């Protein structure tokens, strides 16, 4: 019974957080809703016994979203004085979200102690094999080509993002290494003997 309640709690909060992340006008609020969705998705992974994926969601995704939050703060012109004006108004909502997260942690702990794999049926691997080992064996044997294909897709996306954001500026002098290596010392320096009281003409 506890597992079912925890599952519906995590699932409903995940869906609501995803919708609010898309519909929020403030980018900072959107990132915060996304972090809440990641935390609840990690709770769902804990319920099905995939604690490794749950830790990946918390460490990798939430950590990456924190970096994204910093980029949003640095790149966008956000008026923090205007954001602080509504702090007292949104304080009850923040306290309610903290209480909700605390209740979800308690539910997840209770569901795990009651039997984390009851929702997913029979475990596909023996109980003596850790989830990380079973996941590694499955990825690097049965799904090896799919895993490599996903890596290639991410590589192409990374190259495409670099190409799209790269701009050639005309007011910047580029470095020509071959011309610098071919330059002679007498071309780089000029010996002058200016008279007394007269400066050097450049």
N, CA and C atoms as an extended XYZ file, in Angstrom:
606
Properties=species:S:1:pos:R:3:atomname:S:1:resname:S:1:resid:I:1 pbc="F F F"
N         0.832       -1.205        0.000 N   UNK     1
C         0.000        0.000        0.000 CA  UNK     1
C         0.871        1.261        0.000 C   UNK     1
N         1.945        1.234        0.796 N   UNK     2
C         2.819        2.393        0.863 CA  UNK     2
C         3.500        2.644       -0.474 C   UNK     2
N         3.862        1.533       -1.179 N   UNK     3
C         4.515        1.688       -2.482 CA  UNK     3
C         3.587        2.348       -3.494 C   UNK     3
N         2.326        1.967       -3.479 N   UNK     4
C         1.361        2.541       -4.429 CA  UNK     4
C         1.169        4.023       -4.166 C   UNK     4
N         1.042        4.397       -2.894 N   UNK     5
C         0.878        5.815       -2.554 CA  UNK     5
C         2.116        6.621       -2.948 C   UNK     5
N         3.296        6.055       -2.673 N   UNK     6
C         4.524        6.756       -3.044 CA  UNK     6
C         4.637        6.895       -4.557 C   UNK     6
N         4.247        5.844       -5.297 N   UNK     7
C         4.315        5.910       -6.757 CA  UNK     7
C         3.413        7.011       -7.308 C   UNK     7
N         2.164        7.062       -6.848 N   UNK     8
C         1.246        8.094       -7.343 CA  UNK     8
C         1.702        9.492       -6.913 C   UNK     8
N         2.281        9.605       -5.732 N   UNK     9
C         2.768       10.901       -5.279 CA  UNK     9
C         3.906       11.391       -6.167 C   UNK     9
N         4.897       10.517       -6.420 N   UNK    10
C         6.022       10.897       -7.270 CA  UNK    10
C         5.567       11.174       -8.695 C   UNK    10
N         4.662       10.341       -9.219 N   UNK    11
C         4.228       10.493      -10.599 CA  UNK    11
C         3.447       11.789      -10.806 C   UNK    11
N         2.536       12.093       -9.875 N   UNK    12
C         1.727       13.302      -10.015 CA  UNK    12
C         2.598       14.547       -9.912 C   UNK    12
N         3.515       14.568       -8.930 N   UNK    13
C         4.380       15.741       -8.776 CA  UNK    13
C         5.305       15.893       -9.972 C   UNK    13
N         5.782       14.777      -10.545 N   UNK    14
C         6.634       14.845      -11.740 CA  UNK    14
C         5.883       15.454      -12.914 C   UNK    14
N         4.664       14.994      -13.144 N   UNK    15
C         3.870       15.535      -14.261 CA  UNK    15
C         3.535       17.008      -14.053 C   UNK    15
N         3.139       17.363      -12.847 N   UNK    16
C         2.785       18.761      -12.576 CA  UNK    16
C         4.010       19.655      -12.712 C   UNK    16
N         5.165       19.186      -12.226 N   UNK    17
C         6.390       19.974      -12.335 CA  UNK    17
C         6.812       20.146      -13.792 C   UNK    17
N         6.637       19.093      -14.600 N   UNK    18
C         6.965       19.211      -16.022 CA  UNK    18
C         6.089       20.228      -16.731 C   UNK    18
N         4.784       20.224      -16.417 N   UNK    19
C         3.879       21.193      -17.045 CA  UNK    19
C         4.228       22.612      -16.607 C   UNK    19
N         4.491       22.815      -15.323 N   UNK    20
C         4.842       24.147      -14.832 CA  UNK    20
C         6.198       24.612      -15.360 C   UNK    20
N         7.105       23.662      -15.604 N   UNK    21
C         8.397       24.028      -16.185 CA  UNK    21
C         8.237       24.594      -17.587 C   UNK    21
N         7.302       24.029      -18.351 N   UNK    22
C         7.087       24.503      -19.715 CA  UNK    22
C         6.299       25.802      -19.736 C   UNK    22
N         5.335       25.937      -18.851 N   UNK    23
C         4.433       27.089      -18.899 CA  UNK    23
C         4.933       28.294      -18.103 C   UNK    23
N         5.976       28.137      -17.291 N   UNK    24
C         6.465       29.259      -16.484 CA  UNK    24
C         7.100       30.320      -17.377 C   UNK    24
N         6.772       31.580      -17.117 N   UNK    25
C         7.334       32.682      -17.904 CA  UNK    25
C         8.714       33.096      -17.415 C   UNK    25
N         8.927       32.987      -16.130 N   UNK    26
C        10.225       33.341      -15.564 CA  UNK    26
C        11.184       32.174      -15.766 C   UNK    26
N        12.349       32.375      -16.404 N   UNK    27
C        13.280       31.248      -16.626 CA  UNK    27
C        13.826       30.659      -15.340 C   UNK    27
N        13.975       31.471      -14.305 N   UNK    28
C        14.461       30.947      -13.025 CA  UNK    28
C        13.435       29.991      -12.421 C   UNK    28
N        12.171       30.362      -12.454 N   UNK    29
C        11.120       29.475      -11.950 CA  UNK    29
C        11.046       28.200      -12.779 C   UNK    29
N        11.245       28.316      -14.089 N   UNK    30
C        11.215       27.137      -14.948 CA  UNK    30
C        12.309       26.148      -14.574 C   UNK    30
N        13.500       26.644      -14.288 N   UNK    31
C        14.604       25.772      -13.885 CA  UNK    31
C        14.305       25.111      -12.535 C   UNK    31
N        13.715       25.844      -11.624 N   UNK    32
C        13.387       25.268      -10.315 CA  UNK    32
C        12.335       24.169      -10.439 C   UNK    32
N        11.330       24.370      -11.286 N   UNK    33
C        10.346       23.318      -11.515 CA  UNK    33
C        10.986       22.090      -12.166 C   UNK    33
N        11.964       22.323      -13.038 N   UNK    34
C        12.660       21.210      -13.675 CA  UNK    34
C        13.461       20.406      -12.651 C   UNK    34
N        14.098       21.095      -11.723 N   UNK    35
C        14.827       20.397      -10.660 CA  UNK    35
C        13.878       19.555       -9.820 C   UNK    35
N        12.699       20.078       -9.512 N   UNK    36
C        11.703       19.320       -8.757 CA  UNK    36
C        11.259       18.087       -9.531 C   UNK    36
N        11.085       18.218      -10.839 N   UNK    37
C        10.713       17.061      -11.663 CA  UNK    37
C        11.801       15.996      -11.653 C   UNK    37
N        13.066       16.409      -11.690 N   UNK    38
C        14.167       15.448      -11.653 CA  UNK    38
C        14.209       14.708      -10.316 C   UNK    38
N        13.973       15.417       -9.234 N   UNK    39
C        13.987       14.773       -7.924 CA  UNK    39
C        12.879       13.716       -7.824 C   UNK    39
N        11.708       14.036       -8.337 N   UNK    40
C        10.613       13.076       -8.265 CA  UNK    40
C        10.819       11.912       -9.216 C   UNK    40
N        11.429       12.158      -10.372 N   UNK    41
C        11.775       11.048      -11.261 CA  UNK    41
C        12.796       10.123      -10.596 C   UNK    41
N        13.725       10.699       -9.839 N   UNK    42
C        14.660        9.868       -9.084 CA  UNK    42
C        13.932        9.030       -8.031 C   UNK    42
N        12.900        9.595       -7.423 N   UNK    43
C        12.100        8.812       -6.477 CA  UNK    43
C        11.407        7.645       -7.142 C   UNK    43
N        10.919        7.824       -8.364 N   UNK    44
C        10.314        6.720       -9.102 CA  UNK    44
C        11.337        5.635       -9.396 C   UNK    44
N        12.566        6.031       -9.717 N   UNK    45
C        13.607        5.032       -9.969 CA  UNK    45
C        13.955        4.257       -8.707 C   UNK    45
N        13.905        4.920       -7.554 N   UNK    46
C        14.160        4.222       -6.294 CA  UNK    46
C        13.082        3.179       -6.030 C   UNK    46
N        11.841        3.495       -6.369 N   UNK    47
C        10.746        2.559       -6.124 CA  UNK    47
C        10.883        1.279       -6.933 C   UNK    47
N        11.406        1.367       -8.143 N   UNK    48
C        11.541        0.165       -8.981 CA  UNK    48
C        12.876       -0.530       -8.752 C   UNK    48
N        13.670       -0.065       -7.793 N   UNK    49
C        14.910       -0.734       -7.461 CA  UNK    49
C        16.108       -0.299       -8.269 C   UNK    49
N        15.996        0.767       -9.043 N   UNK    50
C        17.115        1.266       -9.858 CA  UNK    50
C        17.746        2.450       -9.148 C   UNK    50
N        18.427        2.171       -8.049 N   UNK    51
C        19.003        3.262       -7.270 CA  UNK    51
C        20.161        3.923       -7.994 C   UNK    51
N        20.828        3.190       -8.897 N   UNK    52
C        21.927        3.800       -9.650 CA  UNK    52
C        21.412        4.895      -10.582 C   UNK    52
N        20.314        4.609      -11.281 N   UNK    53
C        19.729        5.624      -12.166 CA  UNK    53
C        19.187        6.796      -11.341 C   UNK    53
N        18.665        6.514      -10.166 N   UNK    54
C        18.180        7.591       -9.298 CA  UNK    54
C        19.327        8.518       -8.893 C   UNK    54
N        20.475        7.937       -8.549 N   UNK    55
C        21.620        8.772       -8.188 CA  UNK    55
C        22.140        9.545       -9.403 C   UNK    55
N        22.063        8.938      -10.590 N   UNK    56
C        22.454        9.667      -11.800 CA  UNK    56
C        21.549       10.873      -12.029 C   UNK    56
N        20.250       10.695      -11.805 N   UNK    57
C        19.323       11.810      -11.985 CA  UNK    57
C        19.634       12.950      -11.026 C   UNK    57
N        19.951       12.598       -9.791 N   UNK    58
C        20.207       13.642       -8.799 CA  UNK    58
C        21.554       14.305       -9.031 C   UNK    58
N        22.598       13.484       -9.262 N   UNK    59
C        23.948       14.043       -9.361 CA  UNK    59
C        24.179       14.705      -10.714 C   UNK    59
N        23.860       13.983      -11.803 N   UNK    60
C        24.180       14.485      -13.142 CA  UNK    60
C        23.180       15.548      -13.579 C   UNK    60
N        21.888       15.207      -13.563 N   UNK    61
C        20.898       16.118      -14.114 CA  UNK    61
C        20.698       17.346      -13.235 C   UNK    61
N        20.550       17.129      -11.944 N   UNK    62
C        20.363       18.278      -11.066 CA  UNK    62
C        21.631       19.132      -11.037 C   UNK    62
N        22.804       18.483      -11.068 N   UNK    63
C        24.038       19.245      -11.140 CA  UNK    63
C        24.160       20.030      -12.425 C   UNK    63
N        23.757       19.397      -13.548 N   UNK    64
C        23.795       20.108      -14.824 CA  UNK    64
C        22.788       21.248      -14.845 C   UNK    64
N        21.636       21.036      -14.232 N   UNK    65
C        20.636       22.100      -14.187 CA  UNK    65
C        21.128       23.258      -13.332 C   UNK    65
N        21.882       22.952      -12.282 N   UNK    66
C        22.458       24.040      -11.478 CA  UNK    66
C        23.426       24.876      -12.311 C   UNK    66
N        24.234       24.215      -13.154 N   UNK    67
C        25.111       24.956      -14.058 CA  UNK    67
C        24.280       25.753      -15.059 C   UNK    67
N        23.217       25.153      -15.568 N   UNK    68
C        22.327       25.869      -16.478 CA  UNK    68
C        21.724       27.088      -15.808 C   UNK    68
N        21.387       26.958      -14.539 N   UNK    69
C        20.850       28.087      -13.785 CA  UNK    69
C        21.861       29.230      -13.728 C   UNK    69
N        23.125       28.891      -13.511 N   UNK    70
C        24.162       29.924      -13.495 CA  UNK    70
C        24.283       30.602      -14.853 C   UNK    70
N        24.216       29.824      -15.925 N   UNK    71
C        24.288       30.419      -17.254 CA  UNK    71
C        23.095       31.331      -17.519 C   UNK    71
N        21.918       30.928      -17.056 N   UNK    72
C        20.733       31.767      -17.245 CA  UNK    72
C        20.896       33.085      -16.498 C   UNK    72
N        21.412       33.019      -15.282 N   UNK    73
C        21.611       34.234      -14.496 CA  UNK    73
C        22.627       35.158      -15.169 C   UNK    73
N        23.691       34.556      -15.759 N   UNK    74
C        24.742       35.371      -16.365 CA  UNK    74
C        24.329       35.950      -17.715 C   UNK    74
N        23.537       35.209      -18.488 N   UNK    75
C        23.250       35.612      -19.859 CA  UNK    75
C        22.001       36.482      -19.984 C   UNK    75
N        21.011       36.266      -19.125 N   UNK    76
C        19.761       37.000      -19.237 CA  UNK    76
C        19.782       38.226      -18.337 C   UNK    76
N        19.068       39.228      -18.754 N   UNK    77
C        18.962       40.460      -17.980 CA  UNK    77
C        17.797       40.320      -16.999 C   UNK    77
N        18.097       39.758      -15.836 N   UNK    78
C        17.070       39.494      -14.830 CA  UNK    78
C        17.163       40.559      -13.742 C   UNK    78
N        16.053       41.169      -13.453 N   UNK    79
C        15.992       42.181      -12.398 CA  UNK    79
C        15.758       41.474      -11.062 C   UNK    79
N        16.840       41.282      -10.302 N   UNK    80
C        16.718       40.567       -9.041 CA  UNK    80
C        15.975       41.377       -7.987 C   UNK    80
N        16.006       42.682       -8.108 N   UNK    81
C        15.239       43.493       -7.157 CA  UNK    81
C        13.742       43.230       -7.319 C   UNK    81
N        13.316       43.069       -8.561 N   UNK    82
C        11.907       42.759       -8.803 CA  UNK    82
C        11.554       41.365       -8.315 C   UNK    82
N        12.512       40.425       -8.442 N   UNK    83
C        12.250       39.074       -7.966 CA  UNK    83
C        12.149       39.026       -6.444 C   UNK    83
N        12.933       39.846       -5.762 N   UNK    84
C        12.908       39.824       -4.299 CA  UNK    84
C        11.650       40.474       -3.728 C   UNK    84
N        10.981       41.286       -4.522 N   UNK    85
C         9.790       41.948       -4.006 CA  UNK    85
C         8.685       40.957       -3.672 C   UNK    85
N         8.612       39.846       -4.402 N   UNK    86
C         7.572       38.844       -4.144 CA  UNK    86
C         8.017       37.724       -3.234 C   UNK    86
N         9.106       37.923       -2.475 N   UNK    87
C         9.619       36.845       -1.627 CA  UNK    87
C         8.617       36.489       -0.530 C   UNK    87
N         8.090       37.492        0.135 N   UNK    88
C         7.136       37.220        1.214 CA  UNK    88
C         5.848       36.603        0.675 C   UNK    88
N         5.473       36.962       -0.557 N   UNK    89
C         4.247       36.413       -1.126 CA  UNK    89
C         4.397       34.939       -1.470 C   UNK    89
N         5.603       34.550       -1.946 N   UNK    90
C         5.832       33.157       -2.340 CA  UNK    90
C         6.418       32.305       -1.223 C   UNK    90
N         6.605       32.888       -0.036 N   UNK    91
C         7.162       32.125        1.067 CA  UNK    91
C         6.282       30.937        1.479 C   UNK    91
N         4.940       31.066        1.593 N   UNK    92
C         4.118       29.884        1.925 CA  UNK    92
C         4.229       28.782        0.871 C   UNK    92
N         4.309       29.177       -0.414 N   UNK    93
C         4.467       28.171       -1.454 CA  UNK    93
C         5.796       27.436       -1.321 C   UNK    93
N         6.852       28.168       -1.000 N   UNK    94
C         8.155       27.525       -0.805 CA  UNK    94
C         8.152       26.567        0.379 C   UNK    94
N         7.505       26.982        1.477 N   UNK    95
C         7.412       26.095        2.648 CA  UNK    95
C         6.602       24.845        2.308 C   UNK    95
N         5.538       25.014        1.522 N   UNK    96
C         4.732       23.854        1.119 CA  UNK    96
C         5.536       22.892        0.248 C   UNK    96
N         6.367       23.433       -0.652 N   UNK    97
C         7.195       22.566       -1.490 CA  UNK    97
C         8.244       21.824       -0.659 C   UNK    97
N         8.815       22.502        0.322 N   UNK    98
C         9.787       21.835        1.200 CA  UNK    98
C         9.119       20.715        1.988 C   UNK    98
N         7.921       20.977        2.486 N   UNK    99
C         7.189       19.939        3.215 CA  UNK    99
C         6.833       18.770        2.299 C   UNK    99
N         6.486       19.085        1.037 N   UNK   100
C         6.169       18.023        0.083 CA  UNK   100
C         7.383       17.154       -0.202 C   UNK   100
N         8.541       17.786       -0.385 N   UNK   101
C         9.765       17.011       -0.619 CA  UNK   101
C        10.114       16.150        0.592 C   UNK   101
N         9.937       16.691        1.788 N   UNK   102
C        10.211       15.904        2.991 CA  UNK   102
C         9.263       14.710        3.097 C   UNK   102
N         7.977       14.931        2.781 N   UNK   103
C         7.019       13.828        2.813 CA  UNK   103
C         7.363       12.769        1.766 C   UNK   103
N         7.831       13.211        0.583 N   UNK   104
C         8.206       12.250       -0.454 CA  UNK   104
C         9.415       11.423       -0.036 C   UNK   104
N        10.373       12.054        0.639 N   UNK   105
C        11.536       11.303        1.118 CA  UNK   105
C        11.107       10.249        2.136 C   UNK   105
N        10.193       10.612        3.016 N   UNK   106
C         9.702        9.650        4.011 CA  UNK   106
C         8.945        8.520        3.336 C   UNK   106
N         8.123        8.860        2.326 N   UNK   107
C         7.384        7.835        1.600 CA  UNK   107
C         8.329        6.904        0.863 C   UNK   107
N         9.354        7.462        0.230 N   UNK   108
C        10.302        6.630       -0.514 CA  UNK   108
C        11.055        5.694        0.420 C   UNK   108
N        11.456        6.194        1.588 N   UNK   109
C        12.159        5.348        2.553 CA  UNK   109
C        11.251        4.227        3.051 C   UNK   109
N         9.993        4.554        3.320 N   UNK   110
C         9.050        3.530        3.786 CA  UNK   110
C         8.783        2.496        2.707 C   UNK   110
N         8.631        2.967        1.452 N   UNK   111
C         8.378        2.035        0.356 CA  UNK   111
C         9.580        1.137        0.100 C   UNK   111
N        10.785        1.697        0.237 N   UNK   112
C        11.986        0.883        0.031 CA  UNK   112
C        12.125       -0.183        1.119 C   UNK   112
N        11.820        0.193        2.363 N   UNK   113
C        11.897       -0.779        3.448 CA  UNK   113
C        10.813       -1.839        3.327 C   UNK   113
N         9.665       -1.456        2.750 N   UNK   114
C         8.592       -2.421        2.577 CA  UNK   114
C         8.826       -3.357        1.407 C   UNK   114
N         9.743       -3.027        0.515 N   UNK   115
C        10.006       -3.860       -0.659 CA  UNK   115
C        10.008       -3.007       -1.894 C   UNK   115
N        11.199       -2.608       -2.343 N   UNK   116
C        11.283       -1.668       -3.460 CA  UNK   116
C        10.919       -2.260       -4.795 C   UNK   116
N        10.998       -3.610       -4.947 N   UNK   117
C        10.754       -4.214       -6.255 CA  UNK   117
C         9.333       -4.746       -6.400 C   UNK   117
N         8.439       -4.388       -5.489 N   UNK   118
C         7.092       -4.929       -5.583 CA  UNK   118
C         6.322       -4.360       -6.754 C   UNK   118
N         6.684       -3.168       -7.216 N   UNK   119
C         5.971       -2.578       -8.346 CA  UNK   119
C         6.433       -3.142       -9.678 C   UNK   119
N         7.669       -3.602       -9.766 N   UNK   120
C         8.216       -4.047      -11.039 CA  UNK   120
C         8.145       -5.547      -11.232 C   UNK   120
N         7.584       -6.295      -10.301 N   UNK   121
C         7.480       -7.734      -10.469 CA  UNK   121
C         8.790       -8.423      -10.127 C   UNK   121
N         9.054       -9.522      -10.808 N   UNK   122
C        10.259      -10.300      -10.556 CA  UNK   122
C        11.475       -9.591      -11.114 C   UNK   122
N        12.539       -9.586      -10.354 N   UNK   123
C        13.764       -8.934      -10.802 CA  UNK   123
C        14.381       -9.735      -11.939 C   UNK   123
N        14.833       -9.091      -13.025 N   UNK   124
C        15.394       -9.828      -14.163 CA  UNK   124
C        16.782      -10.388      -13.887 C   UNK   124
N        17.462       -9.919      -12.857 N   UNK   125
C        18.798      -10.398      -12.519 CA  UNK   125
C        18.790      -10.967      -11.107 C   UNK   125
N        19.740      -11.843      -10.802 N   UNK   126
C        19.803      -12.385       -9.440 CA  UNK   126
C        20.028      -11.281       -8.418 C   UNK   126
N        19.606      -11.557       -7.205 N   UNK   127
C        19.742      -10.555       -6.152 CA  UNK   127
C        21.197      -10.307       -5.783 C   UNK   127
N        22.084      -11.267       -6.084 N   UNK   128
C        23.494      -11.096       -5.735 CA  UNK   128
C        24.233      -10.158       -6.692 C   UNK   128
N        23.649       -9.898       -7.867 N   UNK   129
C        24.291       -9.029       -8.859 CA  UNK   129
C        23.844       -7.592       -8.607 C   UNK   129
N        24.757       -6.658       -8.387 N   UNK   130
C        24.354       -5.256       -8.184 CA  UNK   130
C        23.751       -4.658       -9.452 C   UNK   130
N        22.970       -3.602       -9.255 N   UNK   131
C        22.334       -2.957      -10.404 CA  UNK   131
C        23.354       -2.357      -11.361 C   UNK   131
N        24.436       -1.796      -10.830 N   UNK   132
C        25.452       -1.181      -11.687 CA  UNK   132
C        26.107       -2.232      -12.565 C   UNK   132
N        26.415       -3.393      -11.980 N   UNK   133
C        27.043       -4.464      -12.764 CA  UNK   133
C        26.082       -5.000      -13.816 C   UNK   133
N        24.829       -5.205      -13.441 N   UNK   134
C        23.848       -5.703      -14.407 CA  UNK   134
C        23.613       -4.698      -15.531 C   UNK   134
N        23.573       -3.412      -15.187 N   UNK   135
C        23.378       -2.384      -16.204 CA  UNK   135
C        24.578       -2.311      -17.148 C   UNK   135
N        25.800       -2.412      -16.597 N   UNK   136
C        26.987       -2.389      -17.447 CA  UNK   136
C        27.052       -3.578      -18.379 C   UNK   136
N        26.731       -4.769      -17.878 N   UNK   137
C        26.734       -5.961      -18.738 CA  UNK   137
C        25.717       -5.821      -19.853 C   UNK   137
N        24.537       -5.287      -19.532 N   UNK   138
C        23.493       -5.156      -20.547 CA  UNK   138
C        23.845       -4.105      -21.595 C   UNK   138
N        24.434       -2.986      -21.175 N   UNK   139
C        24.760       -1.915      -22.119 CA  UNK   139
C        25.890       -2.332      -23.052 C   UNK   139
N        26.925       -2.950      -22.493 N   UNK   140
C        28.116       -3.247      -23.290 CA  UNK   140
C        28.077       -4.615      -23.965 C   UNK   140
N        26.951       -5.303      -23.901 N   UNK   141
C        26.804       -6.562      -24.639 CA  UNK   141
C        25.620       -6.496      -25.604 C   UNK   141
N        24.430       -6.409      -25.078 N   UNK   142
C        23.233       -6.457      -25.923 CA  UNK   142
C        22.968       -5.134      -26.625 C   UNK   142
N        23.179       -4.032      -25.927 N   UNK   143
C        22.871       -2.711      -26.485 CA  UNK   143
C        24.141       -1.915      -26.789 C   UNK   143
N        25.214       -2.590      -27.180 N   UNK   144
C        26.482       -1.905      -27.423 CA  UNK   144
C        26.374       -0.940      -28.603 C   UNK   144
N        25.821       -1.405      -29.739 N   UNK   145
C        25.738       -0.545      -30.924 CA  UNK   145
C        24.775        0.626      -30.702 C   UNK   145
N        23.693        0.379      -29.961 N   UNK   146
C        22.760        1.471      -29.647 CA  UNK   146
C        23.437        2.498      -28.738 C   UNK   146
N        24.229        2.029      -27.794 N   UNK   147
C        24.952        2.931      -26.900 CA  UNK   147
C        25.970        3.767      -27.670 C   UNK   147
N        26.697        3.141      -28.596 N   UNK   148
C        27.648        3.889      -29.414 CA  UNK   148
C        26.923        4.853      -30.352 C   UNK   148
N        25.774        4.437      -30.886 N   UNK   149
C        24.995        5.342      -31.734 CA  UNK   149
C        24.502        6.560      -30.976 C   UNK   149
N        24.099        6.370      -29.723 N   UNK   150
C        23.684        7.517      -28.910 CA  UNK   150
C        24.849        8.462      -28.678 C   UNK   150
N        26.053        7.912      -28.478 N   UNK   151
C        27.227        8.762      -28.328 CA  UNK   151
C        27.525        9.554      -29.591 C   UNK   151
N        27.360        8.930      -30.759 N   UNK   152
C        27.580        9.644      -32.020 CA  UNK   152
C        26.550       10.754      -32.216 C   UNK   152
N        25.302       10.478      -31.834 N   UNK   153
C        24.261       11.506      -31.950 CA  UNK   153
C        24.599       12.705      -31.066 C   UNK   153
N        25.042       12.451      -29.851 N   UNK   154
C        25.435       13.559      -28.970 CA  UNK   154
C        26.643       14.307      -29.513 C   UNK   154
N        27.587       13.581      -30.130 N   UNK   155
C        28.752       14.240      -30.715 CA  UNK   155
C        28.351       15.140      -31.874 C   UNK   155
N        27.450       14.651      -32.730 N   UNK   156
C        26.978       15.471      -33.853 CA  UNK   156
C        26.227       16.700      -33.335 C   UNK   156
N        25.429       16.525      -32.293 N   UNK   157
C        24.707       17.671      -31.719 CA  UNK   157
C        25.680       18.690      -31.137 C   UNK   157
N        26.753       18.220      -30.501 N   UNK   158
C        27.749       19.131      -29.944 CA  UNK   158
C        28.458       19.910      -31.055 C   UNK   158
N        28.845       19.211      -32.134 N   UNK   159
C        29.502       19.892      -33.251 CA  UNK   159
C        28.548       20.889      -33.908 C   UNK   159
N        27.286       20.505      -34.075 N   UNK   160
C        26.307       21.413      -34.662 CA  UNK   160
C        26.102       22.664      -33.818 C   UNK   160
N        26.065       22.502      -32.497 N   UNK   161
C        25.916       23.672      -31.626 CA  UNK   161
C        27.115       24.603      -31.742 C   UNK   161
N        28.322       24.030      -31.860 N   UNK   162
C        29.514       24.873      -32.008 CA  UNK   162
C        29.488       25.607      -33.339 C   UNK   162
N        29.085       24.910      -34.408 N   UNK   163
C        29.044       25.543      -35.734 CA  UNK   163
C        28.009       26.658      -35.775 C   UNK   163
N        26.848       26.435      -35.159 N   UNK   164
C        25.782       27.434      -35.197 CA  UNK   164
C        26.121       28.673      -34.382 C   UNK   164
N        26.839       28.494      -33.294 N   UNK   165
C        27.154       29.639      -32.431 CA  UNK   165
C        28.466       30.320      -32.787 C   UNK   165
N        29.255       29.728      -33.671 N   UNK   166
C        30.537       30.329      -34.031 CA  UNK   166
C        30.319       31.463      -35.027 C   UNK   166
N        30.856       32.622      -34.712 N   UNK   167
C        30.746       33.790      -35.592 CA  UNK   167
C        32.134       34.345      -35.861 C   UNK   167
N        32.383       34.657      -37.115 N   UNK   168
C        33.668       35.215      -37.501 CA  UNK   168
C        33.596       36.726      -37.433 C   UNK   168
N        34.393       37.320      -36.562 N   UNK   169
C        34.402       38.772      -36.369 CA  UNK   169
C        35.422       39.406      -37.295 C   UNK   169
N        35.016       40.525      -37.900 N   UNK   170
C        35.913       41.206      -38.817 CA  UNK   170
C        36.873       42.161      -38.149 C   UNK   170
N        36.582       42.570      -36.916 N   UNK   171
C        37.438       43.541      -36.240 CA  UNK   171
C        38.536       42.892      -35.405 C   UNK   171
N        38.752       41.604      -35.586 N   UNK   172
C        39.766       40.885      -34.829 CA  UNK   172
C        40.836       40.385      -35.794 C   UNK   172
N        42.080       40.675      -35.478 N   UNK   173
C        43.190       40.218      -36.318 CA  UNK   173
C        43.528       38.773      -35.980 C   UNK   173
N        43.495       37.942      -37.005 N   UNK   174
C        43.795       36.531      -36.798 CA  UNK   174
C        45.300       36.291      -36.794 C   UNK   174
N        45.706       35.243      -36.183 N   UNK   175
C        47.112       34.894      -36.068 CA  UNK   175
C        47.520       33.980      -37.221 C   UNK   175
N        48.615       34.343      -37.918 N   UNK   176
C        49.161       33.536      -38.992 CA  UNK   176
C        50.510       33.002      -38.528 C   UNK   176
N        50.535       31.739      -38.159 N   UNK   177
C        51.739       31.166      -37.568 CA  UNK   177
C        52.848       31.050      -38.606 C   UNK   177
N        52.513       30.709      -39.846 N   UNK   178
C        53.548       30.549      -40.874 CA  UNK   178
C        54.255       31.873      -41.176 C   UNK   178
N        53.481       32.977      -41.232 N   UNK   179
C        54.107       34.283      -41.448 CA  UNK   179
C        54.986       34.682      -40.259 C   UNK   179
N        54.579       34.338      -39.081 N   UNK   180
C        55.395       34.649      -37.917 CA  UNK   180
C        56.695       33.857      -37.907 C   UNK   180
N        56.648       32.610      -38.338 N   UNK   181
C        57.870       31.803      -38.377 CA  UNK   181
C        58.817       32.247      -39.495 C   UNK   181
N        58.269       32.773      -40.602 N   UNK   182
C        59.097       33.204      -41.723 CA  UNK   182
C        59.661       34.609      -41.536 C   UNK   182
N        59.228       35.318      -40.521 N   UNK   183
C        59.673       36.693      -40.331 CA  UNK   183
C        61.117       36.725      -39.845 C   UNK   183
N        61.944       37.590      -40.440 N   UNK   184
C        63.349       37.724      -40.080 CA  UNK   184
C        63.524       38.772      -38.982 C   UNK   184
N        64.587       38.675      -38.210 N   UNK   185
C        64.793       39.662      -37.130 CA  UNK   185
C        64.946       41.079      -37.649 C   UNK   185
N        65.605       41.250      -38.824 N   UNK   186
C        65.775       42.596      -39.358 CA  UNK   186
C        64.461       43.207      -39.827 C   UNK   186
N        63.439       42.364      -40.088 N   UNK   187
C        62.123       42.904      -40.442 CA  UNK   187
C        61.327       43.315      -39.207 C   UNK   187
N        61.688       42.769      -38.080 N   UNK   188
C        60.940       43.048      -36.860 CA  UNK   188
C        61.511       44.214      -36.066 C   UNK   188
N        62.794       44.510      -36.250 N   UNK   189
C        63.426       45.589      -35.488 CA  UNK   189
C        64.045       46.608      -36.453 C   UNK   189
N        64.207       47.824      -35.974 N   UNK   190
C        64.807       48.896      -36.773 CA  UNK   190
C        65.707       49.721      -35.869 C   UNK   190
N        66.985       49.814      -36.251 N   UNK   191
C        67.956       50.575      -35.468 CA  UNK   191
C        67.943       52.035      -35.927 C   UNK   191
N        67.791       52.939      -35.003 N   UNK   192
C        67.777       54.368      -35.299 CA  UNK   192
C        68.735       55.085      -34.367 C   UNK   192
N        69.229       56.234      -34.821 N   UNK   193
C        70.090       57.087      -34.009 CA  UNK   193
C        69.522       58.510      -34.023 C   UNK   193
N        68.492       58.740      -33.229 N   UNK   194
C        67.903       60.091      -33.222 CA  UNK   194
C        68.841       61.094      -32.572 C   UNK   194
N        68.788       62.312      -33.022 N   UNK   195
C        69.641       63.370      -32.414 CA  UNK   195
C        69.170       63.688      -31.003 C   UNK   195
N        70.007       64.436      -30.303 N   UNK   196
C        69.693       64.778      -28.931 CA  UNK   196
C        68.483       65.694      -28.888 C   UNK   196
N        67.518       65.364      -28.044 N   UNK   197
C        66.335       66.188      -27.891 CA  UNK   197
C        65.215       65.856      -28.860 C   UNK   197
N        65.400       64.831      -29.684 N   UNK   198
C        64.365       64.470      -30.660 CA  UNK   198
C        63.963       63.031      -30.409 C   UNK   198
N        62.709       62.790      -30.428 N   UNK   199
C        62.217       61.435      -30.177 CA  UNK   199
C        62.295       60.545      -31.395 C   UNK   199
N        61.848       59.325      -31.224 N   UNK   200
C        61.865       58.345      -32.310 CA  UNK   200
C        60.560       58.435      -33.056 C   UNK   200
N        60.634       58.502      -34.379 N   UNK   201
C        59.448       58.524      -35.229 CA  UNK   201
C        59.000       57.105      -35.514 C   UNK   201
N        57.756       56.819      -35.207 N   UNK   202
C        57.214       55.477      -35.432 CA  UNK   202
C        56.595       55.382      -36.826 C   UNK   202
